[in-house]
Amino acid sequence: MRVPHIYQPISLKPGLHIELDERAHRHLNQVLRMRVGDAITVFDGLGQACHATIASADRKSSQVLLGEAITEIKESALKTHLGLGISKGERMDIAIQKAVELGVSEITPLFTQYCMVKLDTARQQKRLEHWQGVMISACEQCGRTRLAQINPIIPAQDWLENQTTGLRLVLDPRSSQSLTEIQPTPEHVSIYIGPEGGLSSEEIEQARHCGFQGVRLGPRVLRTETAVIAGLTAVQLQWGDLG
């Protein structure tokens, strides 16, 4: 059985007893049916992780004993910032989940021309909290020790104008350029991907005006969640830690 990897937003120190928060306790106790003495790992979302053992557990709470620190690095040296047009429901969740699994450093949800989701301030906050939970679960699944940063929702034009360093890419099925043609090797990549309705010609032109290069990933038009997976996989294969 794979050792569960559990997020806890606290300072980790070997030898420390900690009580798991309600979300982690419920997952270990009710879903995984873990018992006293079982091994897990605990990470703080900031890059630190420890081996741990369940020290006590009942219906209401679980405590774990932290063991030695884990030094294995699972973060890509390539920093990636995903600017993603908001899609409806599960598509957005899948895109965020897979972006985390593929090592994304930062995600900014964007209002774009073809965005079909309307959110007032209160609903925006609820969405961000939900997406944060999706990111935590993805990190627990893939073994990352550092949570990607998710930013407040902003208009796409504002995000484009704020991206002033590193390689800037906009996925454009009409472009003739591929990633293999780009030189030199970047340390930071910003990727602009539209929602389920895609990006308009005006939005792609705005991106180019802000220093973004259009690239195509192949001859087929991809759904937004597929474009996220393909785009991040491609840049990690080209300059990151895949392959």
WOSULSUL-V916782 format. One record per backbone hydrogen bond with DSSP energy under -0.5 kcal/mol. CO is the residue of the C=O (numbers start at 1). NH is the residue of the N-H. E is the energy in kcal/mol with one decimal. If there is no record, write none. Layout:
# WOSULSUL-V916782
co=CO nh=NH e=E
co=CO nh=NH e=E
This chain:
# WOSULSUL-V916782
co=4 nh=6 e=-0.6
co=4 nh=41 e=-2.6
co=6 nh=43 e=-2.6
co=8 nh=10 e=-2.3
co=13 nh=16 e=-2.0
co=16 nh=66 e=-2.8
co=18 nh=20 e=-0.5
co=18 nh=64 e=-2.6
co=21 nh=25 e=-2.8
co=22 nh=26 e=-2.6
co=23 nh=27 e=-1.9
co=24 nh=28 e=-2.5
co=25 nh=29 e=-3.0
co=26 nh=30 e=-2.3
co=26 nh=31 e=-1.1
co=27 nh=31 e=-0.7
co=27 nh=32 e=-2.5
co=28 nh=34 e=-3.0
co=35 nh=38 e=-2.2
co=38 nh=54 e=-2.4
co=39 nh=4 e=-0.5
co=40 nh=52 e=-2.4
co=41 nh=6 e=-3.0
co=42 nh=50 e=-2.5
co=43 nh=8 e=-2.6
co=45 nh=147 e=-2.1
co=48 nh=44 e=-2.1
co=49 nh=70 e=-2.8
co=50 nh=42 e=-2.6
co=51 nh=67 e=-4.1
co=52 nh=40 e=-2.4
co=53 nh=55 e=-0.5
co=53 nh=65 e=-2.9
co=54 nh=37 e=-2.8
co=56 nh=63 e=-2.6
co=61 nh=58 e=-2.4
co=62 nh=20 e=-2.4
co=63 nh=55 e=-2.3
co=63 nh=56 e=-1.8
co=64 nh=18 e=-2.4
co=64 nh=66 e=-0.6
co=65 nh=53 e=-1.9
co=66 nh=15 e=-2.9
co=68 nh=51 e=-2.5
co=69 nh=71 e=-0.5
co=72 nh=74 e=-0.5
co=77 nh=79 e=-0.6
co=79 nh=189 e=-2.9
co=80 nh=82 e=-0.5
co=80 nh=105 e=-1.8
co=80 nh=106 e=-1.9
co=81 nh=83 e=-0.6
co=81 nh=191 e=-2.7
co=82 nh=84 e=-0.7
co=82 nh=108 e=-2.9
co=83 nh=85 e=-0.5
co=83 nh=193 e=-2.7
co=84 nh=110 e=-2.8
co=88 nh=91 e=-1.4
co=88 nh=92 e=-0.6
co=89 nh=92 e=-0.7
co=89 nh=93 e=-1.5
co=90 nh=94 e=-3.0
co=91 nh=95 e=-2.4
co=92 nh=96 e=-2.4
co=93 nh=97 e=-2.8
co=94 nh=98 e=-2.8
co=95 nh=99 e=-2.0
co=96 nh=100 e=-2.2
co=97 nh=101 e=-2.1
co=98 nh=102 e=-1.7
co=99 nh=104 e=-2.5
co=100 nh=103 e=-1.9
co=105 nh=149 e=-2.3
co=106 nh=82 e=-3.1
co=107 nh=151 e=-2.6
co=108 nh=84 e=-2.1
co=109 nh=154 e=-1.7
co=110 nh=86 e=-2.4
co=110 nh=112 e=-0.6
co=111 nh=156 e=-2.4
co=112 nh=115 e=-1.3
co=116 nh=118 e=-0.5
co=117 nh=119 e=-0.5
co=120 nh=124 e=-2.5
co=121 nh=125 e=-1.9
co=122 nh=126 e=-1.9
co=123 nh=127 e=-2.4
co=124 nh=128 e=-2.5
co=125 nh=129 e=-2.2
co=126 nh=130 e=-2.3
co=127 nh=131 e=-3.0
co=128 nh=132 e=-2.2
co=129 nh=133 e=-1.7
co=130 nh=134 e=-1.9
co=131 nh=135 e=-2.3
co=132 nh=136 e=-2.3
co=133 nh=137 e=-2.3
co=134 nh=138 e=-2.0
co=135 nh=139 e=-2.4
co=136 nh=140 e=-2.4
co=137 nh=141 e=-1.9
co=138 nh=142 e=-2.4
co=139 nh=143 e=-1.7
co=139 nh=144 e=-0.8
co=145 nh=45 e=-0.8
co=145 nh=47 e=-2.1
co=149 nh=107 e=-3.0
co=149 nh=151 e=-0.5
co=151 nh=109 e=-0.6
co=154 nh=111 e=-2.0
co=155 nh=158 e=-0.5
co=155 nh=159 e=-1.7
co=156 nh=160 e=-2.7
co=157 nh=161 e=-2.1
co=158 nh=162 e=-1.1
co=159 nh=162 e=-0.6
co=159 nh=163 e=-0.9
co=160 nh=163 e=-0.9
co=162 nh=164 e=-1.1
co=167 nh=190 e=-2.9
co=168 nh=213 e=-3.1
co=169 nh=192 e=-2.5
co=170 nh=172 e=-0.5
co=170 nh=215 e=-2.1
co=172 nh=175 e=-2.1
co=177 nh=216 e=-2.4
co=178 nh=181 e=-1.4
co=179 nh=182 e=-1.9
co=187 nh=79 e=-2.4
co=188 nh=167 e=-2.5
co=189 nh=81 e=-2.7
co=190 nh=169 e=-3.2
co=191 nh=83 e=-3.2
co=191 nh=193 e=-0.6
co=192 nh=171 e=-2.0
co=193 nh=85 e=-2.7
co=195 nh=198 e=-2.1
co=198 nh=195 e=-0.5
co=200 nh=204 e=-2.2
co=201 nh=205 e=-2.0
co=202 nh=206 e=-2.4
co=203 nh=207 e=-2.2
co=204 nh=208 e=-2.3
co=205 nh=209 e=-2.3
co=206 nh=210 e=-1.3
co=207 nh=212 e=-2.6
co=208 nh=211 e=-1.7
co=213 nh=170 e=-2.3
co=215 nh=172 e=-3.0
co=220 nh=222 e=-0.5
co=223 nh=227 e=-2.9
co=224 nh=228 e=-1.9
co=225 nh=229 e=-1.7
co=226 nh=230 e=-3.1
co=227 nh=231 e=-3.0
co=228 nh=232 e=-2.4
co=229 nh=233 e=-2.2
co=230 nh=234 e=-2.4
co=231 nh=235 e=-2.1
co=232 nh=236 e=-2.2
co=233 nh=237 e=-2.4
co=234 nh=238 e=-2.3
co=235 nh=239 e=-2.9
co=235 nh=240 e=-0.7
co=236 nh=240 e=-1.0
co=236 nh=242 e=-1.2
